[in-house]
């Protein structure tokens, strides 16, 4: 069990504990395994929000 550090590995497309792939291949850290599992959706939602904000500024 991890000490609260969870990551989403972009290379293997899975959640990993602290001991895993190099950080350059991961998103995180997250406090829970569930949060890490939602990393790609969270990134997509943020990107969409930022794109909409940029369009509103133009």
PDBQT receptor file of N, H, CA, C and O in Angstrom, charges set to zero:
ATOM      1  N   UNK A   1       0.839  -1.188   0.000  1.00  0.00    +0.000 N 
ATOM      2  CA  UNK A   1       0.000   0.000   0.000  1.00  0.00    +0.000 C 
ATOM      3  C   UNK A   1       0.878   1.244   0.000  1.00  0.00    +0.000 C 
ATOM      4  O   UNK A   1       1.923   1.276   0.650  1.00  0.00    +0.000 OA
ATOM      5  N   UNK A   2       0.454   2.252  -0.723  1.00  0.00    +0.000 N 
ATOM      6  H   UNK A   2      -0.395   2.226  -1.251  1.00  0.00    +0.000 HD
ATOM      7  CA  UNK A   2       1.221   3.487  -0.824  1.00  0.00    +0.000 C 
ATOM      8  C   UNK A   2       0.935   4.398   0.373  1.00  0.00    +0.000 C 
ATOM      9  O   UNK A   2      -0.080   4.243   1.053  1.00  0.00    +0.000 OA
ATOM     10  N   UNK A   3       1.832   5.340   0.620  1.00  0.00    +0.000 N 
ATOM     11  H   UNK A   3       2.656   5.466   0.068  1.00  0.00    +0.000 HD
ATOM     12  CA  UNK A   3       1.654   6.278   1.728  1.00  0.00    +0.000 C 
ATOM     13  C   UNK A   3       0.850   7.502   1.301  1.00  0.00    +0.000 C 
ATOM     14  O   UNK A   3       1.044   8.582   1.858  1.00  0.00    +0.000 OA
ATOM     15  N   UNK A   4      -0.036   7.361   0.337  1.00  0.00    +0.000 N 
ATOM     16  H   UNK A   4      -0.194   6.483  -0.115  1.00  0.00    +0.000 HD
ATOM     17  CA  UNK A   4      -0.861   8.482  -0.106  1.00  0.00    +0.000 C 
ATOM     18  C   UNK A   4      -0.399   9.092  -1.401  1.00  0.00    +0.000 C 
ATOM     19  O   UNK A   4      -1.017  10.041  -1.884  1.00  0.00    +0.000 OA
ATOM     20  N   UNK A   5       0.651   8.589  -1.972  1.00  0.00    +0.000 N 
ATOM     21  H   UNK A   5       1.153   7.818  -1.580  1.00  0.00    +0.000 HD
ATOM     22  CA  UNK A   5       1.150   9.116  -3.238  1.00  0.00    +0.000 C 
ATOM     23  C   UNK A   5       0.782   8.162  -4.365  1.00  0.00    +0.000 C 
ATOM     24  O   UNK A   5       1.332   7.065  -4.458  1.00  0.00    +0.000 OA
ATOM     25  N   UNK A   6      -0.130   8.569  -5.208  1.00  0.00    +0.000 N 
ATOM     26  H   UNK A   6      -0.577   9.460  -5.133  1.00  0.00    +0.000 HD
ATOM     27  CA  UNK A   6      -0.546   7.762  -6.358  1.00  0.00    +0.000 C 
ATOM     28  C   UNK A   6      -0.319   8.566  -7.621  1.00  0.00    +0.000 C 
ATOM     29  O   UNK A   6      -0.417   9.793  -7.614  1.00  0.00    +0.000 OA
ATOM     30  N   UNK A   7      -0.017   7.879  -8.693  1.00  0.00    +0.000 N 
ATOM     31  H   UNK A   7       0.063   6.882  -8.699  1.00  0.00    +0.000 HD
ATOM     32  CA  UNK A   7       0.315   8.492  -9.971  1.00  0.00    +0.000 C 
ATOM     33  C   UNK A   7      -0.437   7.784 -11.093  1.00  0.00    +0.000 C 
ATOM     34  O   UNK A   7      -0.820   6.621 -10.958  1.00  0.00    +0.000 OA
ATOM     35  N   UNK A   8      -0.646   8.496 -12.203  1.00  0.00    +0.000 N 
ATOM     36  H   UNK A   8      -0.336   9.440 -12.312  1.00  0.00    +0.000 HD
ATOM     37  CA  UNK A   8      -1.183   7.850 -13.388  1.00  0.00    +0.000 C 
ATOM     38  C   UNK A   8      -0.063   7.789 -14.409  1.00  0.00    +0.000 C 
ATOM     39  O   UNK A   8       0.447   8.824 -14.839  1.00  0.00    +0.000 OA
ATOM     40  N   UNK A   9       0.325   6.580 -14.801  1.00  0.00    +0.000 N 
ATOM     41  H   UNK A   9      -0.089   5.739 -14.452  1.00  0.00    +0.000 HD
ATOM     42  CA  UNK A   9       1.421   6.383 -15.739  1.00  0.00    +0.000 C 
ATOM     43  C   UNK A   9       0.906   6.541 -17.169  1.00  0.00    +0.000 C 
ATOM     44  O   UNK A   9       0.008   5.815 -17.594  1.00  0.00    +0.000 OA
ATOM     45  N   UNK A  10       1.474   7.484 -17.902  1.00  0.00    +0.000 N 
ATOM     46  H   UNK A  10       2.204   8.074 -17.557  1.00  0.00    +0.000 HD
ATOM     47  CA  UNK A  10       1.087   7.719 -19.290  1.00  0.00    +0.000 C 
ATOM     48  C   UNK A  10       1.678   6.673 -20.231  1.00  0.00    +0.000 C 
ATOM     49  O   UNK A  10       1.162   6.460 -21.328  1.00  0.00    +0.000 OA
ATOM     50  N   UNK A  11       2.729   6.040 -19.815  1.00  0.00    +0.000 N 
ATOM     51  H   UNK A  11       3.148   6.214 -18.924  1.00  0.00    +0.000 HD
ATOM     52  CA  UNK A  11       3.365   5.010 -20.639  1.00  0.00    +0.000 C 
ATOM     53  C   UNK A  11       2.552   3.718 -20.612  1.00  0.00    +0.000 C 
ATOM     54  O   UNK A  11       2.361   3.078 -21.646  1.00  0.00    +0.000 OA
ATOM     55  N   UNK A  12       2.077   3.342 -19.438  1.00  0.00    +0.000 N 
ATOM     56  H   UNK A  12       2.232   3.862 -18.598  1.00  0.00    +0.000 HD
ATOM     57  CA  UNK A  12       1.351   2.078 -19.273  1.00  0.00    +0.000 C 
ATOM     58  C   UNK A  12      -0.155   2.270 -19.133  1.00  0.00    +0.000 C 
ATOM     59  O   UNK A  12      -0.908   1.296 -19.103  1.00  0.00    +0.000 OA
ATOM     60  N   UNK A  13      -0.598   3.538 -19.047  1.00  0.00    +0.000 N 
ATOM     61  H   UNK A  13       0.014   4.329 -19.072  1.00  0.00    +0.000 HD
ATOM     62  CA  UNK A  13      -2.017   3.889 -18.936  1.00  0.00    +0.000 C 
ATOM     63  C   UNK A  13      -2.677   3.188 -17.745  1.00  0.00    +0.000 C 
ATOM     64  O   UNK A  13      -3.729   2.562 -17.867  1.00  0.00    +0.000 OA
ATOM     65  N   UNK A  14      -2.015   3.320 -16.587  1.00  0.00    +0.000 N 
ATOM     66  H   UNK A  14      -1.160   3.829 -16.487  1.00  0.00    +0.000 HD
ATOM     67  CA  UNK A  14      -2.563   2.728 -15.370  1.00  0.00    +0.000 C 
ATOM     68  C   UNK A  14      -2.098   3.515 -14.141  1.00  0.00    +0.000 C 
ATOM     69  O   UNK A  14      -1.140   4.286 -14.197  1.00  0.00    +0.000 OA
ATOM     70  N   UNK A  15      -2.793   3.301 -13.055  1.00  0.00    +0.000 N 
ATOM     71  H   UNK A  15      -3.572   2.675 -13.010  1.00  0.00    +0.000 HD
ATOM     72  CA  UNK A  15      -2.448   3.926 -11.776  1.00  0.00    +0.000 C 
ATOM     73  C   UNK A  15      -1.290   3.160 -11.146  1.00  0.00    +0.000 C 
ATOM     74  O   UNK A  15      -1.240   1.931 -11.178  1.00  0.00    +0.000 OA
ATOM     75  N   UNK A  16      -0.351   3.929 -10.569  1.00  0.00    +0.000 N 
ATOM     76  H   UNK A  16      -0.391   4.928 -10.543  1.00  0.00    +0.000 HD
ATOM     77  CA  UNK A  16       0.815   3.333  -9.913  1.00  0.00    +0.000 C 
ATOM     78  C   UNK A  16       1.006   3.970  -8.541  1.00  0.00    +0.000 C 
ATOM     79  O   UNK A  16       0.667   5.137  -8.346  1.00  0.00    +0.000 OA
ATOM     80  N   UNK A  17       1.548   3.212  -7.592  1.00  0.00    +0.000 N 
ATOM     81  H   UNK A  17       1.823   2.264  -7.750  1.00  0.00    +0.000 HD
ATOM     82  CA  UNK A  17       1.944   3.809  -6.310  1.00  0.00    +0.000 C 
ATOM     83  C   UNK A  17       3.231   4.604  -6.499  1.00  0.00    +0.000 C 
ATOM     84  O   UNK A  17       3.742   4.720  -7.613  1.00  0.00    +0.000 OA
ATOM     85  N   UNK A  18       3.739   5.141  -5.419  1.00  0.00    +0.000 N 
ATOM     86  H   UNK A  18       3.324   5.047  -4.514  1.00  0.00    +0.000 HD
ATOM     87  CA  UNK A  18       4.951   5.969  -5.476  1.00  0.00    +0.000 C 
ATOM     88  C   UNK A  18       6.083   5.280  -6.236  1.00  0.00    +0.000 C 
ATOM     89  O   UNK A  18       6.756   5.903  -7.057  1.00  0.00    +0.000 OA
ATOM     90  N   UNK A  19       6.286   4.004  -5.961  1.00  0.00    +0.000 N 
ATOM     91  H   UNK A  19       5.740   3.498  -5.293  1.00  0.00    +0.000 HD
ATOM     92  CA  UNK A  19       7.331   3.248  -6.653  1.00  0.00    +0.000 C 
ATOM     93  C   UNK A  19       6.783   2.793  -8.004  1.00  0.00    +0.000 C 
ATOM     94  O   UNK A  19       5.991   1.854  -8.079  1.00  0.00    +0.000 OA
ATOM     95  N   UNK A  20       7.204   3.456  -9.050  1.00  0.00    +0.000 N 
ATOM     96  H   UNK A  20       7.847   4.220  -8.990  1.00  0.00    +0.000 HD
ATOM     97  CA  UNK A  20       6.712   3.128 -10.381  1.00  0.00    +0.000 C 
ATOM     98  C   UNK A  20       7.622   3.723 -11.428  1.00  0.00    +0.000 C 
ATOM     99  O   UNK A  20       8.826   3.868 -11.216  1.00  0.00    +0.000 OA
ATOM    100  N   UNK A  21       7.046   4.060 -12.542  1.00  0.00    +0.000 N 
ATOM    101  H   UNK A  21       6.068   3.942 -12.714  1.00  0.00    +0.000 HD
ATOM    102  CA  UNK A  21       7.805   4.637 -13.655  1.00  0.00    +0.000 C 
ATOM    103  C   UNK A  21       8.362   6.008 -13.263  1.00  0.00    +0.000 C 
ATOM    104  O   UNK A  21       7.931   6.593 -12.269  1.00  0.00    +0.000 OA
ATOM    105  N   UNK A  22       9.313   6.515 -14.038  1.00  0.00    +0.000 N 
ATOM    106  H   UNK A  22       9.663   6.039 -14.845  1.00  0.00    +0.000 HD
ATOM    107  CA  UNK A  22       9.852   7.853 -13.758  1.00  0.00    +0.000 C 
ATOM    108  C   UNK A  22       8.744   8.914 -13.827  1.00  0.00    +0.000 C 
ATOM    109  O   UNK A  22       7.791   8.781 -14.595  1.00  0.00    +0.000 OA
ATOM    110  N   UNK A  23       8.882   9.945 -13.030  1.00  0.00    +0.000 N 
ATOM    111  H   UNK A  23       9.656  10.052 -12.406  1.00  0.00    +0.000 HD
ATOM    112  CA  UNK A  23       7.865  10.998 -12.983  1.00  0.00    +0.000 C 
ATOM    113  C   UNK A  23       7.625  11.654 -14.333  1.00  0.00    +0.000 C 
ATOM    114  O   UNK A  23       6.533  12.167 -14.575  1.00  0.00    +0.000 OA
ATOM    115  N   UNK A  24       8.609  11.651 -15.212  1.00  0.00    +0.000 N 
ATOM    116  H   UNK A  24       9.496  11.234 -15.015  1.00  0.00    +0.000 HD
ATOM    117  CA  UNK A  24       8.420  12.267 -16.533  1.00  0.00    +0.000 C 
ATOM    118  C   UNK A  24       7.351  11.550 -17.348  1.00  0.00    +0.000 C 
ATOM    119  O   UNK A  24       6.831  12.109 -18.313  1.00  0.00    +0.000 OA
ATOM    120  N   UNK A  25       7.020  10.320 -16.970  1.00  0.00    +0.000 N 
ATOM    121  H   UNK A  25       7.443   9.866 -16.186  1.00  0.00    +0.000 HD
ATOM    122  CA  UNK A  25       6.011   9.534 -17.677  1.00  0.00    +0.000 C 
ATOM    123  C   UNK A  25       4.686   9.474 -16.916  1.00  0.00    +0.000 C 
ATOM    124  O   UNK A  25       3.804   8.693 -17.273  1.00  0.00    +0.000 OA
ATOM    125  N   UNK A  26       4.540  10.298 -15.866  1.00  0.00    +0.000 N 
ATOM    126  H   UNK A  26       5.256  10.932 -15.576  1.00  0.00    +0.000 HD
ATOM    127  CA  UNK A  26       3.368  10.167 -15.003  1.00  0.00    +0.000 C 
ATOM    128  C   UNK A  26       2.701  11.508 -14.727  1.00  0.00    +0.000 C 
ATOM    129  O   UNK A  26       3.327  12.563 -14.831  1.00  0.00    +0.000 OA
ATOM    130  N   UNK A  27       1.418  11.447 -14.372  1.00  0.00    +0.000 N 
ATOM    131  H   UNK A  27       0.910  10.590 -14.287  1.00  0.00    +0.000 HD
ATOM    132  CA  UNK A  27       0.674  12.590 -13.862  1.00  0.00    +0.000 C 
ATOM    133  C   UNK A  27       0.492  12.378 -12.362  1.00  0.00    +0.000 C 
ATOM    134  O   UNK A  27       0.221  11.263 -11.917  1.00  0.00    +0.000 OA
ATOM    135  N   UNK A  28       0.639  13.432 -11.596  1.00  0.00    +0.000 N 
ATOM    136  H   UNK A  28       0.859  14.338 -11.957  1.00  0.00    +0.000 HD
ATOM    137  CA  UNK A  28       0.445  13.311 -10.165  1.00  0.00    +0.000 C 
ATOM    138  C   UNK A  28       1.510  14.069  -9.414  1.00  0.00    +0.000 C 
ATOM    139  O   UNK A  28       2.274  14.828 -10.010  1.00  0.00    +0.000 OA
ATOM    140  N   UNK A  29       1.568  13.877  -8.143  1.00  0.00    +0.000 N 
ATOM    141  H   UNK A  29       0.947  13.261  -7.659  1.00  0.00    +0.000 HD
ATOM    142  CA  UNK A  29       0.932  12.817  -7.362  1.00  0.00    +0.000 C 
ATOM    143  C   UNK A  29      -0.499  13.187  -6.965  1.00  0.00    +0.000 C 
ATOM    144  O   UNK A  29      -0.882  14.356  -6.958  1.00  0.00    +0.000 OA
ATOM    145  N   UNK A  30      -1.264  12.163  -6.640  1.00  0.00    +0.000 N 
ATOM    146  H   UNK A  30      -0.953  11.213  -6.646  1.00  0.00    +0.000 HD
ATOM    147  CA  UNK A  30      -2.629  12.287  -6.149  1.00  0.00    +0.000 C 
ATOM    148  C   UNK A  30      -2.700  11.625  -4.786  1.00  0.00    +0.000 C 
ATOM    149  O   UNK A  30      -1.912  10.732  -4.473  1.00  0.00    +0.000 OA
ATOM    150  N   UNK A  31      -3.648  12.068  -3.983  1.00  0.00    +0.000 N 
ATOM    151  H   UNK A  31      -4.288  12.793  -4.237  1.00  0.00    +0.000 HD
ATOM    152  CA  UNK A  31      -3.772  11.560  -2.619  1.00  0.00    +0.000 C 
ATOM    153  C   UNK A  31      -4.365  10.162  -2.562  1.00  0.00    +0.000 C 
ATOM    154  O   UNK A  31      -4.091   9.410  -1.626  1.00  0.00    +0.000 OA
ATOM    155  N   UNK A  32      -5.184   9.804  -3.564  1.00  0.00    +0.000 N 
ATOM    156  H   UNK A  32      -5.406  10.415  -4.324  1.00  0.00    +0.000 HD
ATOM    157  CA  UNK A  32      -5.817   8.492  -3.549  1.00  0.00    +0.000 C 
ATOM    158  C   UNK A  32      -5.672   7.814  -4.907  1.00  0.00    +0.000 C 
ATOM    159  O   UNK A  32      -5.414   8.456  -5.924  1.00  0.00    +0.000 OA
ATOM    160  N   UNK A  33      -5.842   6.520  -4.888  1.00  0.00    +0.000 N 
ATOM    161  H   UNK A  33      -6.051   5.998  -4.061  1.00  0.00    +0.000 HD
ATOM    162  CA  UNK A  33      -5.798   5.739  -6.128  1.00  0.00    +0.000 C 
ATOM    163  C   UNK A  33      -6.935   6.161  -7.053  1.00  0.00    +0.000 C 
ATOM    164  O   UNK A  33      -6.756   6.210  -8.270  1.00  0.00    +0.000 OA
ATOM    165  N   UNK A  34      -8.105   6.466  -6.487  1.00  0.00    +0.000 N 
ATOM    166  H   UNK A  34      -8.250   6.426  -5.498  1.00  0.00    +0.000 HD
ATOM    167  CA  UNK A  34      -9.253   6.901  -7.291  1.00  0.00    +0.000 C 
ATOM    168  C   UNK A  34      -8.977   8.222  -7.985  1.00  0.00    +0.000 C 
ATOM    169  O   UNK A  34      -9.317   8.385  -9.157  1.00  0.00    +0.000 OA
ATOM    170  N   UNK A  35      -8.370   9.162  -7.287  1.00  0.00    +0.000 N 
ATOM    171  H   UNK A  35      -8.094   9.029  -6.336  1.00  0.00    +0.000 HD
ATOM    172  CA  UNK A  35      -8.027  10.443  -7.905  1.00  0.00    +0.000 C 
ATOM    173  C   UNK A  35      -7.057  10.243  -9.059  1.00  0.00    +0.000 C 
ATOM    174  O   UNK A  35      -7.205  10.868 -10.109  1.00  0.00    +0.000 OA
ATOM    175  N   UNK A  36      -6.079   9.386  -8.876  1.00  0.00    +0.000 N 
ATOM    176  H   UNK A  36      -5.959   8.878  -8.023  1.00  0.00    +0.000 HD
ATOM    177  CA  UNK A  36      -5.113   9.116  -9.941  1.00  0.00    +0.000 C 
ATOM    178  C   UNK A  36      -5.797   8.481 -11.142  1.00  0.00    +0.000 C 
ATOM    179  O   UNK A  36      -5.436   8.769 -12.283  1.00  0.00    +0.000 OA
ATOM    180  N   UNK A  37      -6.781   7.619 -10.898  1.00  0.00    +0.000 N 
ATOM    181  H   UNK A  37      -7.074   7.385  -9.971  1.00  0.00    +0.000 HD
ATOM    182  CA  UNK A  37      -7.492   6.970 -11.993  1.00  0.00    +0.000 C 
ATOM    183  C   UNK A  37      -8.246   7.981 -12.851  1.00  0.00    +0.000 C 
ATOM    184  O   UNK A  37      -8.477   7.732 -14.035  1.00  0.00    +0.000 OA
ATOM    185  N   UNK A  38      -8.631   9.115 -12.276  1.00  0.00    +0.000 N 
ATOM    186  H   UNK A  38      -8.444   9.317 -11.315  1.00  0.00    +0.000 HD
ATOM    187  CA  UNK A  38      -9.340  10.150 -13.017  1.00  0.00    +0.000 C 
ATOM    188  C   UNK A  38      -8.439  11.222 -13.597  1.00  0.00    +0.000 C 
ATOM    189  O   UNK A  38      -8.926  12.263 -14.039  1.00  0.00    +0.000 OA
ATOM    190  N   UNK A  39      -7.142  10.991 -13.605  1.00  0.00    +0.000 N 
ATOM    191  H   UNK A  39      -6.746  10.146 -13.247  1.00  0.00    +0.000 HD
ATOM    192  CA  UNK A  39      -6.186  12.023 -14.030  1.00  0.00    +0.000 C 
ATOM    193  C   UNK A  39      -6.393  12.469 -15.470  1.00  0.00    +0.000 C 
ATOM    194  O   UNK A  39      -6.357  13.669 -15.742  1.00  0.00    +0.000 OA
ATOM    195  N   UNK A  40      -6.606  11.555 -16.388  1.00  0.00    +0.000 N 
ATOM    196  H   UNK A  40      -6.635  10.581 -16.167  1.00  0.00    +0.000 HD
ATOM    197  CA  UNK A  40      -6.767  11.937 -17.793  1.00  0.00    +0.000 C 
ATOM    198  C   UNK A  40      -8.037  12.747 -18.009  1.00  0.00    +0.000 C 
ATOM    199  O   UNK A  40      -8.029  13.718 -18.764  1.00  0.00    +0.000 OA
ATOM    200  N   UNK A  41      -9.125  12.360 -17.357  1.00  0.00    +0.000 N 
ATOM    201  H   UNK A  41      -9.132  11.571 -16.743  1.00  0.00    +0.000 HD
ATOM    202  CA  UNK A  41     -10.375  13.110 -17.494  1.00  0.00    +0.000 C 
ATOM    203  C   UNK A  41     -10.229  14.493 -16.881  1.00  0.00    +0.000 C 
ATOM    204  O   UNK A  41     -10.709  15.480 -17.439  1.00  0.00    +0.000 OA
ATOM    205  N   UNK A  42      -9.566  14.566 -15.733  1.00  0.00    +0.000 N 
ATOM    206  H   UNK A  42      -9.176  13.765 -15.279  1.00  0.00    +0.000 HD
ATOM    207  CA  UNK A  42      -9.342  15.860 -15.076  1.00  0.00    +0.000 C 
ATOM    208  C   UNK A  42      -8.511  16.776 -15.971  1.00  0.00    +0.000 C 
ATOM    209  O   UNK A  42      -8.807  17.966 -16.078  1.00  0.00    +0.000 OA
ATOM    210  N   UNK A  43      -7.480  16.238 -16.611  1.00  0.00    +0.000 N 
ATOM    211  H   UNK A  43      -7.240  15.271 -16.523  1.00  0.00    +0.000 HD
ATOM    212  CA  UNK A  43      -6.648  17.040 -17.513  1.00  0.00    +0.000 C 
ATOM    213  C   UNK A  43      -7.455  17.507 -18.721  1.00  0.00    +0.000 C 
ATOM    214  O   UNK A  43      -7.323  18.655 -19.146  1.00  0.00    +0.000 OA
ATOM    215  N   UNK A  44      -8.280  16.638 -19.272  1.00  0.00    +0.000 N 
ATOM    216  H   UNK A  44      -8.388  15.706 -18.926  1.00  0.00    +0.000 HD
ATOM    217  CA  UNK A  44      -9.113  17.007 -20.429  1.00  0.00    +0.000 C 
ATOM    218  C   UNK A  44     -10.105  18.105 -20.049  1.00  0.00    +0.000 C 
ATOM    219  O   UNK A  44     -10.308  19.054 -20.808  1.00  0.00    +0.000 OA
ATOM    220  N   UNK A  45     -10.720  17.975 -18.878  1.00  0.00    +0.000 N 
ATOM    221  H   UNK A  45     -10.556  17.205 -18.262  1.00  0.00    +0.000 HD
ATOM    222  CA  UNK A  45     -11.665  18.991 -18.412  1.00  0.00    +0.000 C 
ATOM    223  C   UNK A  45     -10.979  20.339 -18.215  1.00  0.00    +0.000 C 
ATOM    224  O   UNK A  45     -11.524  21.377 -18.590  1.00  0.00    +0.000 OA
ATOM    225  N   UNK A  46      -9.797  20.323 -17.634  1.00  0.00    +0.000 N 
ATOM    226  H   UNK A  46      -9.354  19.480 -17.329  1.00  0.00    +0.000 HD
ATOM    227  CA  UNK A  46      -9.060  21.578 -17.424  1.00  0.00    +0.000 C 
ATOM    228  C   UNK A  46      -8.648  22.207 -18.748  1.00  0.00    +0.000 C 
ATOM    229  O   UNK A  46      -8.757  23.421 -18.920  1.00  0.00    +0.000 OA
ATOM    230  N   UNK A  47      -8.179  21.392 -19.678  1.00  0.00    +0.000 N 
ATOM    231  H   UNK A  47      -8.091  20.406 -19.538  1.00  0.00    +0.000 HD
ATOM    232  CA  UNK A  47      -7.790  21.924 -20.981  1.00  0.00    +0.000 C 
ATOM    233  C   UNK A  47      -8.979  22.569 -21.682  1.00  0.00    +0.000 C 
ATOM    234  O   UNK A  47      -8.848  23.640 -22.274  1.00  0.00    +0.000 OA
ATOM    235  N   UNK A  48     -10.133  21.922 -21.615  1.00  0.00    +0.000 N 
ATOM    236  H   UNK A  48     -10.239  21.052 -21.133  1.00  0.00    +0.000 HD
ATOM    237  CA  UNK A  48     -11.338  22.479 -22.233  1.00  0.00    +0.000 C 
ATOM    238  C   UNK A  48     -11.694  23.811 -21.591  1.00  0.00    +0.000 C 
ATOM    239  O   UNK A  48     -12.015  24.777 -22.283  1.00  0.00    +0.000 OA
ATOM    240  N   UNK A  49     -11.637  23.857 -20.273  1.00  0.00    +0.000 N 
ATOM    241  H   UNK A  49     -11.377  23.072 -19.711  1.00  0.00    +0.000 HD
ATOM    242  CA  UNK A  49     -11.951  25.085 -19.551  1.00  0.00    +0.000 C 
ATOM    243  C   UNK A  49     -10.995  26.219 -19.930  1.00  0.00    +0.000 C 
ATOM    244  O   UNK A  49     -11.417  27.356 -20.143  1.00  0.00    +0.000 OA
ATOM    245  N   UNK A  50      -9.712  25.895 -20.012  1.00  0.00    +0.000 N 
ATOM    246  H   UNK A  50      -9.369  24.972 -19.839  1.00  0.00    +0.000 HD
ATOM    247  CA  UNK A  50      -8.721  26.909 -20.384  1.00  0.00    +0.000 C 
ATOM    248  C   UNK A  50      -8.917  27.360 -21.823  1.00  0.00    +0.000 C 
ATOM    249  O   UNK A  50      -8.780  28.548 -22.117  1.00  0.00    +0.000 OA
ATOM    250  N   UNK A  51      -9.232  26.442 -22.724  1.00  0.00    +0.000 N 
ATOM    251  H   UNK A  51      -9.343  25.477 -22.486  1.00  0.00    +0.000 HD
ATOM    252  CA  UNK A  51      -9.494  26.814 -24.126  1.00  0.00    +0.000 C 
ATOM    253  C   UNK A  51     -10.691  27.749 -24.223  1.00  0.00    +0.000 C 
ATOM    254  O   UNK A  51     -10.660  28.729 -24.968  1.00  0.00    +0.000 OA
ATOM    255  N   UNK A  52     -11.745  27.449 -23.471  1.00  0.00    +0.000 N 
ATOM    256  H   UNK A  52     -11.770  26.653 -22.866  1.00  0.00    +0.000 HD
ATOM    257  CA  UNK A  52     -12.928  28.310 -23.476  1.00  0.00    +0.000 C 
ATOM    258  C   UNK A  52     -12.608  29.689 -22.919  1.00  0.00    +0.000 C 
ATOM    259  O   UNK A  52     -13.100  30.693 -23.434  1.00  0.00    +0.000 OA
ATOM    260  N   UNK A  53     -11.794  29.750 -21.878  1.00  0.00    +0.000 N 
ATOM    261  H   UNK A  53     -11.395  28.934 -21.459  1.00  0.00    +0.000 HD
ATOM    262  CA  UNK A  53     -11.397  31.028 -21.303  1.00  0.00    +0.000 C 
ATOM    263  C   UNK A  53     -10.564  31.836 -22.292  1.00  0.00    +0.000 C 
ATOM    264  O   UNK A  53     -10.718  33.053 -22.394  1.00  0.00    +0.000 OA
ATOM    265  N   UNK A  54      -9.674  31.149 -23.025  1.00  0.00    +0.000 N 
ATOM    266  H   UNK A  54      -9.549  30.161 -22.942  1.00  0.00    +0.000 HD
ATOM    267  CA  UNK A  54      -8.868  31.838 -24.033  1.00  0.00    +0.000 C 
ATOM    268  C   UNK A  54      -9.741  32.400 -25.145  1.00  0.00    +0.000 C 
ATOM    269  O   UNK A  54      -9.508  33.513 -25.615  1.00  0.00    +0.000 OA
ATOM    270  N   UNK A  55     -10.744  31.637 -25.569  1.00  0.00    +0.000 N 
ATOM    271  H   UNK A  55     -10.933  30.732 -25.188  1.00  0.00    +0.000 HD
ATOM    272  CA  UNK A  55     -11.654  32.103 -26.617  1.00  0.00    +0.000 C 
ATOM    273  C   UNK A  55     -12.453  33.312 -26.156  1.00  0.00    +0.000 C 
ATOM    274  O   UNK A  55     -12.716  34.222 -26.942  1.00  0.00    +0.000 OA
ATOM    275  N   UNK A  56     -12.839  33.323 -24.887  1.00  0.00    +0.000 N 
ATOM    276  H   UNK A  56     -12.626  32.584 -24.249  1.00  0.00    +0.000 HD
ATOM    277  CA  UNK A  56     -13.607  34.441 -24.335  1.00  0.00    +0.000 C 
ATOM    278  C   UNK A  56     -12.750  35.702 -24.273  1.00  0.00    +0.000 C 
ATOM    279  O   UNK A  56     -13.275  36.811 -24.376  1.00  0.00    +0.000 OA
ATOM    280  N   UNK A  57     -11.439  35.544 -24.105  1.00  0.00    +0.000 N 
ATOM    281  H   UNK A  57     -11.013  34.643 -24.022  1.00  0.00    +0.000 HD
ATOM    282  CA  UNK A  57     -10.540  36.693 -24.035  1.00  0.00    +0.000 C 
ATOM    283  C   UNK A  57     -10.269  37.312 -25.403  1.00  0.00    +0.000 C 
ATOM    284  O   UNK A  57      -9.847  38.465 -25.492  1.00  0.00    +0.000 OA
ATOM    285  N   UNK A  58     -10.506  36.560 -26.455  1.00  0.00    +0.000 N 
ATOM    286  H   UNK A  58     -10.849  35.623 -26.383  1.00  0.00    +0.000 HD
ATOM    287  CA  UNK A  58     -10.220  37.072 -27.816  1.00  0.00    +0.000 C 
ATOM    288  C   UNK A  58     -11.284  37.998 -28.325  1.00  0.00    +0.000 C 
ATOM    289  O   UNK A  58     -11.180  38.501 -29.444  1.00  0.00    +0.000 OA
TER     290      UNK A  58
